[in-house]
Amino acid sequence: MTDAAPLNPALAATFAPPVMDARRWLAGASFPPDRPLINVSQAAPVDPPPLALRQAMADAALNRPEAHLYGPVLGNPDLRAAVAADFSRSYGGAVDSAQVAITQGCNQAFCAAIATLAQAGDQVILPTPWYFNHKMWLDMQGIGALPLACGDDLLPDPERAADLIGPRCRAIVLVTPNNPSGAEYPAELVARFFDLARRHGLALILDETYRDFDTRGGPPHDLLTRPGWDRTVIQLYSFSKAYRLTGHRVGALITAPGRMAQVEKFLDTVAISTSQLGQIGALWGMKHLRDWLAGERAEILARRDATVAAIRTLPRWRVKSAGAYFAWVEHPLAESSADLARRMVTDIGVLALPGTMFVPPDDPAGPRHLRIAFANIGADGIAALAERLRGLSG
């Protein structure tokens, strides 16, 4: 007889949440007022939503009784319709509200998509470096992640992906602009992955959490203009970054209406419905904050350019890719980034994530790279970051 209840071995074998793991490195550390911690570890806004958006949510909390109740499992009809209209306009295609589900953040949208596609023993292709929460969810479900190593340009290769496809493969996942690398996948490349997925009867999951901060002015791909696109594409989106609604957890999943019955089962089981106040805030933001969001995008892109320029002044440091909130940076030191990132906290007062958190344990790229999430530090912070990195030795 044992004195402990059973533990799911797949969950137990899943690695700890990297951002939370890195925060533990701060335990016992102190940072003087004239040299505060520079935190480039997490890609989430640290400021609250604009005041007008908060006022709209506060008004709803006070005056709309339904804001405190369960809503439709697939999301409020007005927000679903707004997302459909926005994606139709932005991508030049036709998206119907029946093809949209509202989820508790984009992570839940990914989990729901995978739940409709795969079971234990199946496989999903993930380009590396990968978004670690995607890998964690697959591990928890007993679904094999097939690493697709990107080239030096941080772009995945459809021909290499084709070599990974076997009888248990169910989907290919693309994150663009990418987390952790910031790479923006060209429309032609996304189209080639669409053709590959359709040819093999796979889903193409497109996580576009950071699409509002894409440097390109037009549609990033043309998939939503293609006949029958929703039989292959499952597109994911997040309101967290655009409107600073991280704590309210609002995302979206776009797919075929026929798959929505399965999505609804998943959402009803794990959450019932997305936060009403979060949905009200997201809809208000879509209606009223277009110009404000354009300003946010311009500021993030300016920080991207400043980060690239600052790191390029450092001898032997190399920015491999940068976009959205991230720079994927090759460091010149002999030690693994897993050790370097910990040492940076105490030696220079910088918290960043090592590349080892975004790749399989045997991937040689991980130890050589750091992910720098620059979105929450302004020009002065970026300059200070570069100077502190310049002072590293080893």
N, C-alpha and C positions, 0 to 999 in steps of 0.2 A: 504494500500500500504506500502511496506517495502522499505527502502533505501539501501538494500544490495541484491546482486545476491544470488541465492540459493547455499547452501553448501552441498556437498555429505555427508549424515550423517554417512555412513560407514567409510569414510576417516576421518571425524571429530572425530569419536570415537576411531580411531586407536592411540595408544600411540606414543609419540614423539620418534625420533631416539635416542636410549640410549647413543651412543657414543657422539653425539652432545649435548645431555642433560647433560652428565657428564662434558663435556668441559666448560659448563657455570658455573660450580662450581668454576672454576679458576678465574672468574671475581673478580677483586679487591684483589686477593691474591698475595703475593710477596714471593719470595724464594731467600735467600741470596746465593751469589756465592759459599760459602763453604758448602751449603746444598741445592743443586738444586732439583727441582721437579723430582721425579721418576715416570714416566708415564707407567703404566702397564694396561692401559685401552683399547687399540686398538690393534687388531691382524693384523697389516699390516707392511711391511718393511718400514723403514724410510730412507734407503739409496737408491740412484739411481741404475739403472742396471749397470752391469760391463761396463767398458769403451769400450770394443770391441763391445758390443751389441749396445751401444749408437752410436758408429761410424757407424755401419751398418745401423741403422735407419736414421742417419744424411745423409749418402750417398744416401739412398733411397729418402729422402726428397728433396735432391738437383738434383738427376739425374733420377728419375723414375716418369714421369708425372702421372702415374696411382695411385701413392701413395697419391694423393690429390683428387681423384675422388671417387664416389660411387663404391663399389664392389658388387659382387654377394650377395644377401640377406642372404643366408645360409653360407657364408664365402668363402674365396679364396680356389680354388681347391687344391693348393699345401699344404696349412695348413691342410685342411680336410684330405687329404691323409696321411700327416705326423702323425696326431693324430690317425687315424685308424691303421697305422702301429705300432705306439708306444703302443697303448692299446692291439693290437693283441699280440705283443711280451711280454708285461708286464704281461698279464693275461692268456696267453696260449690259447686264443680263436681266433676267426675270426671276425674282425670288418672291415667293408667296409666303404669307404669314403661316400657312400650314407647314412650311418647311423650316420654321424657326422654333426652337425651344429656348427658354430662359433658364439659366442654371445658377447655382451658388458658386460663382466664379468660373474661370476658364478651366481650372484644374478639375472641377466636377464635370464640366463638359467633356474633357478628355476621358475621364473615368467612365462616363455614360457611354461614350462612343465605343470604347474598348469592350464594355460589358455587352453591347449589342453584337459585337463582331467575333469575339474569341473566348475560348475556355482554356482551362489548364491543359498544357501540352501543346497548344498552338504557338505560333510565332509572329512577331511584329518587327519590321525593320525600323531601326532608329539610327539616323546619322549621328556620328560622333565628331566633336563633343556634343553630348546630348543634354537635354533639360532633365535634371536629376529626378524631378517628381514623376516624369513619364516613366523612367526606368523603375522607380520605386513601386508604382502602381502595377506594372507588369510583373515584377517580382512577387508582390503580394498575392497576385492571382495565379501564380504558377505558369505564367505565359513567358515564353522565351523571347528575350530581346536580341535581335540579330544586329550587331554593331556594323554600321556602314561608315568606314573611316573616310572623312573628307580630305581633300587634297590640301596643298599649301595655301590655296585661295579660300579655304573653308567652305567650299561648295561640294555637295554630294554628287556622285557620278551615277546616272541611271544604269549604265552598262554594268558597273560593279554591283548595283542593287539587283539587277536581273540574275546575277550569279548566286545570290542568296536565296532566291525564291524556291521554296520546296512545297510539298503537298500540304504542310500544316501552316504555311504562311497565310496571314489574313489581312495584313494592312502594311502600308508604308506611311511613316509620320514625317512631315516636314514642318519646321518652325521657321517662319520668315516674317519680318526680320528675326534673326535667330537669337535665341538665348541658349548658350552663353556667348556666342562669337560676335553677334551684331550683324552677321552677314545677311545681305539682302539677296534672295535668290532671283535671278533673272526670269522674266516671264517665259522665255523659251525653255529654260531648264525645268520650271514647274510644269510646263506643257508636256515635256518628255516623260516626266514622272507620271502625269495623268495617263498618257498613252500606255505606259508600262503597266500601271495598275489596272487599267481597263482591259488590256490584253490578257492579263492573268486572272481576272475576276477578283481583284483585291480592292479594298478601300484605300483611298488617298486621304489621310487626315491632315488638314492644313490648319495649323495653329497660328493665328495671326493676332495674337495678343497685342503686339506692338505695331500694328499696321498704321496707327495714327501718327507714328514718328518715322515712317518710311521717307527716305530722301527723295524718292521719285514722285513726280507730280500727278501722274495718271494712274490708271488701274495697274496693280502689281502683277496681274495675270488676267487671262481671258477665259478661264475655265467656266465661269458662270454664264458665258454666252453660248456654250456648246450644248447641242441637243442631248437631253438625257444626262446632264452633268451630275445630277443628284443621285444617280445610281452608283457613282464612283466616289464623288467628293463628299467629305464630311468636314465642314469649315467651322472653326472655333474662333471665338472673339471674347474680349474682356473689356468691361467698362472701368476696371480698377485704375488703369494707368491714365486713360483719357480724362476722367472726371474726378480722380483721386478718391474713388469709392472703395478702396481696398477693404476697409472694415465692414462694408455692407454686402460684399460678396455677390456680385452680379456679373454673369457671363452669358454667352449665347452659343448655341449649337445649331448649325444649318445643315439639313440633310433631307432625304426623300420622305414624304409624308408617311409612306409605308413603314419606315424605320421608327417613326415617332411613337408608335404604340409600344415598342420595346424600350425606347428612351423614357417614356412615361412610367413604365414599371420600375425602372431603376430609380428615377427621381422620387417617385412616391415612396419608395422603400427607405431611401437614405435621408430625405429632407422634407418630403411632401411638397413644399413650395418654396421658392426663393423669397427672401425678405421683401415685404411689401414696400417699406420705406426705401430700400435700395432700388427697387424697380421704379418707384415714383421719381427718385432722384435721377436715375439713368435716363428716363424719358424726358424729364425737364431739361437735362443737360443736352440731349440730342436736339431739342427744339430751340434752345436759347443760347447755347455756348459755342456755336460754330466759330465765331471770330475769336473768342477766348482760347479755344483749343488750337486754332492756328498760331496764336502767340506762344502757347506752350510748346508746340512742335518746333517753332523757330528757335526757342530757347534751348531745347534739348539738342537740336542739331548744331547750335553754336557751341554747346558744351562738348559735343562729339568732336568737332573740329579742333577745339582748344586742347582736348585730351590727346588727340593724335599728334598735334604740333608739339605739345609739351614732352611727350614721351619720346618723340623722335630726336629730341636734343640729348637724350641719355645715351652714352656710349654703349653699344652692343645690345641695347634693348630694342625690340622690334614689335611694332603693332602689326599683327597678322590680319586683323579685320576689326572694323568698328562700325556700329550703327545702333539705332534705337537707344537703349540704355547702356550698351556694353562695348568694351574693348577687350579683345583676346590678345594677350601680350606675351611674347616670348622673352623670358628673362635670361641674363647671361651668366648666372651664378652656377656653381657646380652642384649645389644641393638640390634635392627634389623640391618642387613647389609645395608639397605637403609639409615639409619642415620649414621652408622659407616663409610661408604664410603665417605660421605660428610665431616665428622669430620676428617678423615685421611688427607684430603687436607690441612686443617689449622693446625692440631696438629703435623703431622709428614711429611708433604710434599710428600704424595703418592697419586696418582690418580689411582684408581681401580674401577671396576664395581661391584655393589652388586648383589648377587644371585637373588634378587627380580626382576631384569630386565630379567630373563631367565625362569620364571615360572609364572603360573597363580597367581592372587592376593591372593588366599586362600591356596596356597601351603606352608606348614610349612617349607619346605627345603630352600626356598628363603632367609628368614631372617638370616639363620645360615651360609650362605656361601658367599664367594667372588670369582670372577674370576680373576686370575692373568695371564696376557698375558706377558710372560717373554722373548719373542723372541728378543726384541729390547734392552735388557740390558745385558751387559757382566758380567763376573764373579764378578768384583768389584761392579757393580750395584746390583747384586743379593745379595751379602753379606750386602750391605748397606740397601737393602730392608728388609732383615731379622732383622737387628738391629733396624730399625725404627719400625717394627711391634712389636718387643719385648718391645719397650717403650710405647706402647699403654696402657692406663688404662681405667677402666670403669667396 
